[in-house]
Amino acid sequence: MKPDPPIVKQEGPDVLLSLHVQPRASRNQFVFSSDRITLRLTAPPVDGAANAACRAFLAERLDVAKSRLTILRGDAARAKLIRIRDADAAEILSRLQPAPRESGPR
């Protein structure tokens, strides 16, 4: 069995971010666990709405332009691999840290 890829990985000048996306949630929020980050989105998984919401929410949280975010894998799946162009993994990790109102799984 292959080990899980790291959640955040530096790849040259870019960062790769592994996410699990849950569409049609009651609110937009991150849920952090020891082995993954789940992004709950209110958008439905129809006509790319959830992918657009994913990019917009990440861009706001990470304070980067949406144009720097690319979905490399998982365009039609919940497990997504996101490329963040011209970023630093340590900085991305610090910006992803749970806010006081965010918690682990319920």
N, C-alpha and C positions, 0 to 999 in steps of 0.2 A: 504494500500500500504506500503510495507516494505521500510525503508530508504536505500539509497545506502550505501554499505560498505565503510569504509575508504579506501583511495587510498593506504596508507602505514600503516601497522599495525604490532606491535611487537607481536610475538607469541613464548614465551619462548626465546630460544637463536636465533631464526630465525625471519626474516621479511617477511611479505606477501605484495606483490605489485600488485595492480589491474591496468591493462593497456587495452587500446583499440588499436589494431594493424590494420593499414591500409596498406596492401600489394600493390605492383605495383605502388608505389609513384614515383615522379620524383627524389627524393633524400631521404636519411636516415636522419630523424630528429624527435625530440620531438615537440609536440604542446601541450601547457599547457592551460587549462581552469579552471574555478573555481570548476568544479565537476569531472574532469577526466584528465588523461594524455593520449594523443594519440601518438603512435609511428608509424611514417610513414616509410615504408621500401621499397626499390627498388625491393626486392626479390618477386617472384610470390608465390601464395599460392599453390604450387605444390610440391608433394613429400617431404614435410617438409622443403622446402627451406626458407619460411618465418619464421618458428619457429627457425631454425638454425640462421638466420640473427638476429632475435629478441634477442636470447641468446648472440650472439657475440657482438651486439651493446650495450646491457645492461652491459655485462661484462666489456667492454672498458669504458663506461661512469661511472660505479660505481667503477671501479678499483678493480674488484674481478675476480677470476678464473671462467671460464664458468662452471666448474664442481660444483660450489656452487649454480648454478641457475637451478631450476626445474620448468617446467610448470605443475602446479597442476591441473588446469582446463582450458579448451579452446584450447586443442591441435588442434582441427579442427574448431575453431571459432575465431572471431575477439576479443572478450572479453576474456582476459587471466588473470589468477591468477598465479603469479610467487612466488616461495619460494626462498629466499636468505638465505642460511645456515650461521649460526654464524655471524650475522650482527646486527647492532643497527639501529633502525628506525630513530632516529634523524640524524645519520650520512648518511643514505641512502637519506633522504629528502634533506639534504644539498648538496649532490652530484647530485641530480636530479634538483636542481634549474636551471631555464632557463639561458642559456649562452646568451651573448649580441646579438648574431645573431638569437636566437630563440624567437619566439613570440607566441601570442595567435592565435586563429583561424582567417582565412582571409575571 
